[in-house]
Amino acid sequence: MEKNLSMLWKQMNLTAAVKNTDELTKILTYFADTFPFENMDVLRGSPDLITPQFLVNKLLKQQRGGLCYELNALLYLILRERDYETILVRGTVYTENGWATEGTHVLNVVRLNEKSYVLDVGFGSNISRKPLEIDGDANETPAGTFRVVRRKSEKGTLAYEKLEQGSWTLKYAFHLKEIEWKELNQIKQVITESESSAFNEQIIVSQCLEDETYSINENRLRVRRAEHEKDNEFRSDEELLKTLQTRTNYSIYEQAKNYLLQK
């Protein structure tokens, strides 16, 4: 594993650990550009346990993406290797229909120079490509403007919010309570098996890039640049697969093709 992480340092242009927000931004930028948010393992009911070696094999060697409990778990391992004081915590997503399945979002919280920052690379196309200081300044990204504030709700004492039409909208709530590694597999099981899960019904792939965000499901491609958003509807599975082949790594395309053949 150390060998694989050493390769990552070179790809991220990191040298000796300097432990500052600039280095954290480099790491988050690399994750956002490299690892799509994708649910292929959930759709095929993968029984694989989430271990450090599993994450290295899937994300680094196979060049796949993953969901929050995979992407943010790999980020956690990397941050710990860089000697950052970081913890994994659980959050609960809030949607237009109310609270999603409780405690199934995973994120990192880093303590640095007496300040706390949220580092989340597993929230689809709604991620900040920079660390978000709790009660600090908002951050504008291709996906929108985000902030993290102390705000008590029934699901947490902190809130991850997005500026929408001039108002701050809650995206998820969380507590600053560290979770154990084994809880990642519990979350994966809920996401895979629960009837209320939003991730076990159809293909979902999304990414927040430097100049745009995109999201793909089995019906359409949605691309957002600046304030402009456009949907392209798929007329067939072939159009969906062609889009995945263009937008993502070949390994993700192959997973999607096999899933559609087995439906």
Secondary structure, DSSP 8 states (H G I E B T S, - for coil): -HHHHHHHHHHTT--S---SHHHHHHHHHHHHHH--EE-HHHHTT------HHHHIIIIIIS---B-HHHHHHHHHHHHHHTT-EEEEEEEEEEETTEE-STT-EEEEEEEETTEEEEE---STT---SS-EEBTS--EEETTEEEEEEEEEETTEEEEEEEEETTEEEEEEEEEEEE--THHHHHHHHHHHH-TT-SSSSS--EEEE-SS-EEEE-SSEEEEEETTEEEEEE-SSHHHHHHHHHHHS-HHHHHHHHHHHHH-
